[in-house]
Amino acid sequence: MNSCLNKQVTVRELGLIDYQAAWDEQERLFAQIVDQKMRNRTVSPDAQQLTPNYLLFCEHPHVYTMGTSGHLDNLLVDENRLTNELGASFYKIRRGGDITYHGPGQLVGYPILDLDNFFTDIHRYMRLLEESIIRTLADYGLQAGRIEGEGSDRLTGVWLDPNGHNPRKICAMGVKASRWVTMHGFALNVNTDLSYFGHIVPCGISDKAVTSLSAEVGHAVPLREVAGHVQRHLADLFDMELTDLQPVALSDIGE
């Protein structure tokens, strides 16, 4: 097989986009990469094509999503109140983790990567995603970290004061991988309305708080500025070459 690896990652800024539309776009790109990998198995090495990689950034309207290990008991409002009072939607999705919230002011990142281009280690992948956020928060003077543990005792994501008296989650993570291709990703609370987390047990964790970058530094922070920091750290940690750093019009999705 062609020994060359594709370290290029196409960055797309989708802006404020409905969760289902972003999910559909993830699925489309995911399928594109998997299909190319399968075609490469049927042709000679000289005819094989490099698989692409993508990094999507966006915001979502108010929405709650539940992963494959989630429990509906962690959603604390009924469907009527969810829709009519909170103006939120709800999705069960195929990623790891329990329930979380996405909404305006939150930076959501969806890496759609062929890990065969980088390394085939999901544990390392998750730790480097966390590290990119830890380094981004350090750019704003915040010392963040992880809550370590074995198996279910490890609390995936990024925390402030992780081992102190007031641990509070600032970034949730949940991913799916198949044939070493990833989708879903991370949600970093930047200027997020944290009251929406009061309607769930965030990530199934009832004894720890949730926070945001703006709450910690005392002022709003431009999402695009934060995205720039995250992109820079991801490129360094994964040895990526980021390309096409232009916003994408919503009308272009799926074309």
RONURO-944013 format. One line per field, with one value per residue (C-alpha): residue in three letters; x, y, z; chain. Coordinates in Angstrom, 3 decimals. Layout:
BEGIN
r = [ALA, ...];
c1 = [X, ...];
c2 = [Y, ...];
c3 = [Z, ...];
c = [A, ...];
***
This chain:
BEGIN
r = [MET, ASN, SER, CYS, LEU, ASN, LYS, GLN, VAL, THR, VAL, ARG, GLU, LEU, GLY, LEU, ILE, ASP, TYR, GLN, ALA, ALA, TRP, ASP, GLU, GLN, GLU, ARG, LEU, PHE, ALA, GLN, ILE, VAL, ASP, GLN, LYS, MET, ARG, ASN, ARG, THR, VAL, SER, PRO, ASP, ALA, GLN, GLN, LEU, THR, PRO, ASN, TYR, LEU, LEU, PHE, CYS, GLU, HIS, PRO, HIS, VAL, TYR, THR, MET, GLY, THR, SER, GLY, HIS, LEU, ASP, ASN, LEU, LEU, VAL, ASP, GLU, ASN, ARG, LEU, THR, ASN, GLU, LEU, GLY, ALA, SER, PHE, TYR, LYS, ILE, ARG, ARG, GLY, GLY, ASP, ILE, THR, TYR, HIS, GLY, PRO, GLY, GLN, LEU, VAL, GLY, TYR, PRO, ILE, LEU, ASP, LEU, ASP, ASN, PHE, PHE, THR, ASP, ILE, HIS, ARG, TYR, MET, ARG, LEU, LEU, GLU, GLU, SER, ILE, ILE, ARG, THR, LEU, ALA, ASP, TYR, GLY, LEU, GLN, ALA, GLY, ARG, ILE, GLU, GLY, GLU, GLY, SER, ASP, ARG, LEU, THR, GLY, VAL, TRP, LEU, ASP, PRO, ASN, GLY, HIS, ASN, PRO, ARG, LYS, ILE, CYS, ALA, MET, GLY, VAL, LYS, ALA, SER, ARG, TRP, VAL, THR, MET, HIS, GLY, PHE, ALA, LEU, ASN, VAL, ASN, THR, ASP, LEU, SER, TYR, PHE, GLY, HIS, ILE, VAL, PRO, CYS, GLY, ILE, SER, ASP, LYS, ALA, VAL, THR, SER, LEU, SER, ALA, GLU, VAL, GLY, HIS, ALA, VAL, PRO, LEU, ARG, GLU, VAL, ALA, GLY, HIS, VAL, GLN, ARG, HIS, LEU, ALA, ASP, LEU, PHE, ASP, MET, GLU, LEU, THR, ASP, LEU, GLN, PRO, VAL, ALA, LEU, SER, ASP, ILE, GLY, GLU];
c1 = [0.000, 1.098, 3.278, 2.578, 0.434, -1.832, -1.159, -3.256, -6.489, -9.153, -10.608, -14.206, -16.008, -19.726, -20.952, -24.263, -25.727, -28.559, -27.291, -28.870, -27.314, -23.868, -24.395, -25.386, -22.253, -20.099, -21.677, -21.075, -17.387, -16.958, -18.443, -16.252, -13.098, -14.210, -15.231, -11.805, -10.108, -12.205, -11.469, -7.750, -7.996, -9.207, -6.556, -2.814, -0.588, 0.213, -3.505, -4.385, -5.464, -4.649, -7.585, -8.703, -9.039, -11.390, -11.779, -15.185, -15.885, -19.372, -21.989, -25.394, -28.795, -29.890, -29.705, -29.134, -27.397, -27.061, -24.345, -24.544, -23.807, -26.353, -29.400, -32.646, -32.916, -30.126, -32.493, -34.400, -37.184, -39.960, -40.291, -42.947, -40.851, -37.719, -39.306, -41.759, -39.985, -36.309, -36.491, -34.151, -34.040, -32.830, -30.899, -29.633, -26.373, -23.697, -20.804, -19.288, -20.470, -23.745, -25.820, -24.481, -25.676, -24.698, -25.746, -24.774, -21.473, -20.019, -17.188, -17.869, -15.134, -15.660, -12.409, -13.167, -9.752, -8.318, -6.104, -4.113, -2.632, -1.486, -1.525, -3.938, -4.515, -7.887, -6.601, -3.825, -6.309, -8.567, -5.671, -4.375, -7.823, -7.892, -4.368, -5.298, -8.005, -5.736, -3.170, -5.859, -7.073, -3.477, -3.375, -6.019, -4.188, -6.256, -4.667, -6.798, -6.307, -7.849, -9.536, -7.612, -8.794, -9.170, -12.056, -15.346, -13.619, -11.832, -13.840, -13.120, -12.923, -11.144, -11.580, -10.553, -9.314, -9.545, -8.047, -9.111, -12.162, -14.102, -13.634, -15.668, -15.951, -15.247, -15.027, -16.971, -15.794, -17.377, -16.176, -16.978, -14.375, -14.749, -12.005, -9.808, -11.920, -13.221, -16.291, -18.006, -15.503, -15.417, -17.563, -15.739, -17.842, -16.686, -19.596, -22.174, -25.404, -24.606, -28.203, -29.027, -26.820, -29.239, -31.773, -29.515, -27.015, -24.067, -22.238, -23.996, -21.881, -24.049, -21.454, -19.321, -19.966, -19.799, -18.103, -17.123, -14.134, -16.014, -17.169, -13.587, -11.922, -14.798, -15.615, -16.835, -14.215, -14.579, -15.234, -13.160, -10.207, -10.559, -10.929, -7.643, -5.857, -7.400, -6.409, -2.830, -2.494, -4.143, -1.770, 1.205, 0.056, -1.018, 1.668, -1.115, -0.940, -4.113, -5.586, -8.611, -9.151, -12.179, -15.740, -18.184, -21.642, -24.427, -25.807, -22.588, -23.092, -23.570, -22.638];
c2 = [0.000, 3.603, 4.428, 8.171, 9.652, 12.632, 15.133, 17.839, 18.705, 20.870, 23.321, 24.419, 27.018, 26.293, 29.107, 28.672, 25.499, 23.151, 20.049, 17.672, 19.521, 19.327, 15.660, 14.927, 16.699, 14.689, 11.465, 12.500, 13.239, 10.149, 7.942, 9.616, 8.700, 5.147, 4.559, 5.698, 3.361, 0.447, 1.298, 1.371, -2.264, -3.292, -1.619, -1.829, 0.270, 2.701, 3.379, 4.027, 7.538, 9.364, 9.710, 13.253, 14.723, 17.449, 19.676, 21.324, 24.216, 25.474, 26.593, 24.985, 26.317, 24.968, 21.172, 18.242, 15.132, 11.735, 9.206, 5.431, 5.093, 7.739, 7.464, 9.352, 9.972, 12.504, 14.679, 16.567, 18.130, 16.581, 16.909, 19.631, 21.924, 21.111, 22.307, 25.005, 26.656, 26.071, 26.134, 23.150, 19.906, 16.464, 13.742, 10.280, 9.847, 7.247, 8.597, 7.794, 9.514, 10.458, 13.625, 17.082, 20.485, 22.494, 26.061, 29.548, 30.763, 27.271, 26.279, 22.821, 20.966, 17.870, 16.257, 13.848, 12.231, 9.046, 8.072, 5.857, 9.182, 9.974, 7.071, 4.247, 4.748, 6.033, 6.614, 8.828, 10.567, 11.508, 12.700, 14.933, 16.435, 17.232, 18.625, 21.010, 22.498, 22.591, 24.567, 26.874, 27.699, 28.348, 31.014, 32.820, 32.345, 29.387, 26.237, 23.289, 19.552, 16.108, 14.023, 10.802, 7.322, 3.847, 2.815, 4.444, 6.336, 8.521, 11.651, 12.427, 16.103, 19.181, 20.601, 23.581, 22.754, 19.063, 17.751, 20.549, 21.496, 23.030, 20.952, 22.348, 21.106, 23.517, 21.155, 17.957, 15.291, 12.310, 10.566, 7.723, 5.829, 3.098, 1.741, 4.325, 7.204, 9.610, 11.799, 13.875, 15.610, 18.370, 21.216, 24.067, 26.465, 29.932, 32.385, 29.684, 30.281, 27.860, 27.828, 25.262, 22.741, 22.975, 20.911, 17.851, 15.881, 16.904, 13.833, 11.873, 13.607, 15.051, 16.247, 18.628, 22.037, 23.371, 26.607, 28.649, 30.620, 33.922, 33.113, 32.417, 35.456, 37.867, 38.948, 37.575, 36.073, 35.930, 32.355, 32.736, 33.835, 30.752, 28.526, 29.918, 28.861, 25.376, 24.961, 25.960, 23.503, 20.648, 21.230, 21.072, 18.034, 15.961, 17.261, 18.472, 20.840, 22.925, 24.080, 26.041, 28.219, 29.988, 30.114, 27.880, 29.149, 26.951, 26.676, 24.905, 22.063, 18.803, 20.217];
c3 = [0.000, -0.617, 2.384, 2.208, 4.935, 4.480, 7.269, 5.628, 7.439, 5.813, 8.336, 7.843, 9.940, 9.735, 11.990, 13.846, 12.369, 13.317, 15.088, 12.584, 9.637, 11.231, 12.081, 8.473, 7.256, 9.644, 8.387, 4.772, 5.317, 7.506, 4.773, 2.156, 4.079, 4.876, 1.241, 0.042, 2.502, 1.236, -2.411, -1.622, -0.583, -4.045, -6.205, -6.641, -4.369, -7.179, -7.722, -4.090, -3.077, 0.145, 2.515, 3.432, 6.929, 8.144, 11.172, 11.541, 13.915, 14.691, 17.203, 17.631, 18.637, 22.035, 21.918, 24.256, 22.980, 24.627, 23.838, 23.770, 27.486, 28.489, 30.724, 30.113, 33.850, 33.375, 31.314, 34.016, 31.916, 29.867, 26.108, 26.304, 28.481, 26.517, 23.286, 24.352, 27.272, 26.572, 22.787, 22.675, 20.744, 21.823, 19.999, 20.855, 18.981, 18.354, 20.363, 23.723, 26.869, 28.505, 28.068, 27.339, 26.150, 23.070, 22.458, 21.301, 22.683, 22.808, 20.483, 19.057, 17.188, 15.058, 13.858, 10.996, 10.780, 9.337, 12.245, 9.879, 8.770, 12.307, 14.792, 15.557, 19.264, 20.503, 24.044, 22.693, 20.405, 23.323, 25.465, 22.668, 22.126, 25.839, 25.671, 22.852, 25.071, 28.135, 26.131, 24.738, 28.231, 29.303, 26.559, 28.646, 31.933, 33.139, 34.520, 33.429, 33.573, 33.708, 36.371, 36.086, 36.924, 35.536, 33.288, 34.251, 37.073, 34.525, 33.793, 30.149, 29.260, 30.546, 34.042, 36.115, 39.610, 38.653, 41.883, 44.219, 46.246, 43.332, 40.168, 37.284, 33.748, 30.935, 27.954, 27.245, 24.823, 23.119, 19.984, 17.641, 15.630, 13.022, 10.761, 12.524, 11.214, 13.869, 14.224, 16.932, 19.203, 21.820, 23.118, 24.861, 26.914, 25.893, 26.290, 26.998, 28.953, 31.757, 33.038, 30.347, 32.119, 35.055, 33.113, 32.863, 34.903, 32.683, 31.396, 34.142, 36.819, 39.582, 42.110, 40.024, 38.489, 34.932, 33.919, 30.865, 29.675, 29.956, 33.511, 34.529, 32.919, 33.590, 30.041, 26.723, 24.417, 20.596, 19.483, 16.340, 18.451, 20.647, 17.577, 16.279, 19.465, 19.332, 15.681, 16.417, 19.290, 17.380, 14.471, 16.815, 18.799, 15.783, 13.389, 11.085, 8.154, 8.320, 5.001, 3.710, 6.744, 5.252, 6.593, 4.718, 3.790, 5.127, 1.590, 0.609, 3.081, 1.212, -2.190];
c = [A, A, A, A, A, A, A, A, A, A, A, A, A, A, A, A, A, A, A, A, A, A, A, A, A, A, A, A, A, A, A, A, A, A, A, A, A, A, A, A, A, A, A, A, A, A, A, A, A, A, A, A, A, A, A, A, A, A, A, A, A, A, A, A, A, A, A, A, A, A, A, A, A, A, A, A, A, A, A, A, A, A, A, A, A, A, A, A, A, A, A, A, A, A, A, A, A, A, A, A, A, A, A, A, A, A, A, A, A, A, A, A, A, A, A, A, A, A, A, A, A, A, A, A, A, A, A, A, A, A, A, A, A, A, A, A, A, A, A, A, A, A, A, A, A, A, A, A, A, A, A, A, A, A, A, A, A, A, A, A, A, A, A, A, A, A, A, A, A, A, A, A, A, A, A, A, A, A, A, A, A, A, A, A, A, A, A, A, A, A, A, A, A, A, A, A, A, A, A, A, A, A, A, A, A, A, A, A, A, A, A, A, A, A, A, A, A, A, A, A, A, A, A, A, A, A, A, A, A, A, A, A, A, A, A, A, A, A, A, A, A, A, A, A, A, A, A, A, A, A, A, A, A, A, A];
***
